[in-house]
Amino acid sequence: MTLKQLLTGGPKPVWIRYLLVLGVATMITRLVLDSRFATTSFFYCLVPFIIGIILYVFVPQPKGWSKAKRIGRHLLATIIVMLASSALLFEGFLCVLMAAPIYIIFALLAFAIMPDRADPDRLKQADIFRVSFVPLVVIILSVEGLTDTTSFPREEVITRKQILNLTPADIHANLARPVHLDAGRSAFLSLFPLPERIDAPAFEQGQTHKAYFTYRRWGFTNVHRGETHIRMKIVQPLLIETEVTQDTSYFSHYITVHGTKIEMVPQANGQTQVSLTIRYRRELDPAWYFGPMQRRAIRESGDYLLREIIGKERVDEGSAL
């Protein structure tokens, strides 16, 4: 079969083609998710690129359409297949939301390099450089994470500093109080579910605090339950260090938080300079996409903890009258 016959042929009606593409996309995604490639660039770059090519080949483009309309048609088909295959695989809305931009980028890239079949006479005059070079670049990008040699550093350390109108004793008192995460968060952090319950025994060295998470992948059902255990490794007047000893929450598949360190430096005016350090490991590739995303999440989480937990200023009941 010639390229022209492949691009213009295929089963009819069109919805049959969509079902075939959806079946192939779901099968490819399932196979990769069940392999060691599930968190690598192979899954997030090469797989959507291949699905983009399949969509281009099997989803017809009406004759006479402008390039903008054809790109829009391909984009719509990409989103339909992505959402449908994610639903069939029971993936959560948050996972889909975070992966959607990179998925769409590589699926559209596949459309961009393919011959323009709006003019069948030009199919044999396709840009050989574009058709051959871009897939090679995608393949190179897709090897990130497959081995240690092809991986970028995963261990990250984020430190946030703030001057608080509190003494170290006040900060210890804040950390010893029951945790209430009811304050407003940024739009980005609001995407991530908070723990539904926190069991925090005495705030003492050696104690383990537990946070229980319930993540409803589809907003109301498809539930994943997990918990995070945080051990108070060091509790001193000017230093508090924790370590995560167990994490079965849904997000542990994507990021591994090792622990935190809170360092306090008393100031002459009664204030305290607080430094909050969070150590974690990025589990997803590519680094150029998920690295900045996870750093932002950790930075904003650190600022939230400094503002609403560590540095929360309590208003005395009498002063409120």
N, C-alpha and C positions, 0 to 999 in steps of 0.2 A: 504493500500500500504506500502510495506517495504521500508526501507531507500535505499536499493540497487535498487529497482524498481524506486524510485523517482529520484535517481541520474542518472540512465541510460535511463529513459524514457523521455517523453515530445514530443510536436508537432514537426513535420518536414515539410518543410525544416527549417534550422537553423535560417534564417532571421525572421521567424515567432516568434521564441522565443525571439529574440532581440526586436521585436516590443512589445511583451507582457511585457517584463521586462521594456522597456522604458515607456510604459503606466502606469505600476504600480509605477515606480519610480517618474514619473511626478505627478501622483495623490497624492502619499504620500507627496512629496515636497510641492505641492500646498496647501494641507490641513494644513501642519505645518506652512507654510508661512502666512496663513490667520488666524492663532491662536496666542495666547500670547507666544507661544514657539519659535517664529521665530528668536529671537536673543539669544536663550539659547543654552546650550550644548546639549540639547535634539536634536536640529536640526543639530548641527555640529558634533556630535559624534555618537549618536544612529541611526539616519536616514541613514548615509552612511554605517554603520555597517550592518544594516538590508538589504540595497540594495546590499551590498557585498555578503551576504548569498544568496539572491535571484539569483544573477548572478552565484554563484557557483552551485546552484541547477539546473538552467535552461540552462546555456550555456555549451555545451558539451566540454570535453577535449579529444582530440585525444589520443588513446591508444599508449603507447610506448614513449610518450614525457617525457623528463626530467623534474625535478621539476622546474628548471629555466625557461623552455619554458612554463610550465603551469602557473607559476606566471606572466610571460610576457603576456600571453593570457588573464589572469584575469585583469591585469593592463590595457591593451588595451580596454577591454570591459568596465571597470570602467570609463575610460576617455571618451569613446564614449557615454555612458549613461549620464554621468555628463554634457557633452557639449550639447548633444541633448535635454535633459530635461531643461537645462538652457535657450536654445534658444526658446523652446516651451513656457516657462514661462516669456520670455522677460527680463531675467536677464542681467545685464551689464557685459562687459568683465572684468572690474576691480573687481567686486564682485566675479566673477568666479575665477579670478587669485588669489585673496587673500584667498579664501576658498579652492582652489584646494588641497594644501598640506594636510590639516587636513582631507579632504574628502577622499583622496587617502589612507592616513594612516589607517583610520578605515575600509575602504573597503578591503584593503589588509589584515588587521588583521582578518577579517571574513574568508578570504581564508586560513589563516595560522592555524586557530583552527579546520577547518573542516576535516573530515576523508579523507585519501588519497584514492581517488577512482581510481587511476591508477592501483591499485591492489585490485580488488573487494573482494577477499577472506579476506582482512584485515578490511573490513568495520565494522564487528562486534567486532573488537579488537581496536577500536579507543580509544585514550587516554581520559578517562572519566574526569580526572582532568582538562585537557586543554579545553575540550569542554564545561564544566560546569563553571569553574572558570573565564575564560576570559570574557564571556558574562556578568557575575555578575559585574566584574570590569567596563566594559563599561557602564552598567546601573548606577552604582554608579557615574561614571564621568558625566553621562548625566543629573543628577539632578541639576547640578550647574546652577543657574540662575532661577530655577523654583519658588523659594521663596526667601525672604530676608535671611532666616536662612541658605539656601544652596548657598548663593552668597558671593563672596569675595568683599572687598571694591572696589567701582567703582570710587570714586572721586580721581583724581590725580592732582598733582602739579609738574610742570617741571620748573626749573630755569636754565637759561644760563647766564653766566657772561663773560664780555669781557672788556679789556682796549682799549678805542678808542682815536685816535689822534684828538679829537674834544672837544669843550667846550659844556656845557649844552645848550647854545644859538645856537650853530651849530646844535645840535641834534634836537632842536625844529624847526629850519629852515628846516631840512631834512623832518621832519614829516609833515610840512606845505606844502611841495611841492607836485605836482601831483604824484601819485603812478605809477611807471612803473616796472612791474614784468617781465622784458625781460632778466634778467641775467640768466646764466646757473644754473641749479639745479642738485642735486645728482641724480643718476640713480633711486633710490627709490622714491624720491619726484616727479620725472618726470612722474611717472605713474598717478599722480593725476592732474586733470585739474585745470588750473588757472582761476580766474574770467575773464570774457570777457570785463567787464567794472566796473569801480569804481567811484561812485559819492562821492566826498569828499568836502563838503563845508568848511568854515573857520575852522581852527584847534583851536577850542575854547571849553571850558568846556560847556557841555550841547548839543553840536552839535552831529548829527548822520550821520555817513558815511555808505554808502550802496555798497555792492559788489554783482554783478550779475553773476550767474553761468549758463552755459549751458553744460550739460553732455550728450554726445551721447553714449548711452550704447553699441551700436555695432560699434562705431567708426565713423559712418556717418549718422545713423538714430536711431530710438527708443530714442527720446530726452526727457530729464528731465530738466526743468528750475526751478531755485530757486534763492533766494537772502538771504544775511546775513546783518543784521543791527547792526552796532557797534556804541555805544554811548560813547562819550568822558565824562566819569564820573568825573574824576579829571584831571585838567591840571594846574600844578604848575611848578615853575622853576626847581625843582629837582625830581618831581614825576608826572608821567602820568599814569592814570588808566582808562581802558576801560571795558565795559560790553557788551555782546552780548544780544540784546533785542529781536531779531527775527532771526530764521535760518530755511529756507525751502529748503536749498540745498540738493542734493542727499545724501551727507555724514552725514547729521544730523541724519539719521536713525542709524548710527553706532557709532558716537561720538558727544558729546554735549560740545562745547567750551563755557565756562562761560565768560571769559574775560582775559585781560592781565594787568600786572603792570610793568612799567618801572621806576626803581630807579637809580638816578645818584649821584655819589660821585666825586666831582672835585678833581683832583690830583695837587700836587705842580708844576709839570712840564707842566701844561696846558692840560693834558689829562683828561679823565673822565672814571671812572669805572662805567660801565652800567650793571645793573642786570635786565634781562627780565624774568618775571614769567608768565607762562600760566596755567590757571586753566581749567580743563575739566573733563568730566564724560565718562567713558567707558561704552558703551551700549551693547557690544557683549560678549558672553561667548563661550568657557571657557577662564578664565583669563590667564592661563598658555600659551595660544596660541596668543590671540588677545592683551593681556596686553603689552608684549614686542614689538609687531608690532606697536601699537599706540604710545607707548612711543618713539620709534624710529622716527616715523613721526613727533611728536611734537618737539622732540629735534632738528631734522634737519630743521624743519620749523622755530624754534626759532633762530638757527644759521643763517639761510638765512635772516631773518628779521634784525638781528643785523648787518650782513655784507652788505646787499644791500639796506636797507631802513633806519634804525636808524643810522648806522655808515657809510653811503655812503660818501666818501670823494670826493667833487666836485673839478674839475680842472678848474681854471680860464681860460677864453678864451685867455687872454693875455699871460699866461704862456705856452700855447700850441704852441705859434708861435716860 
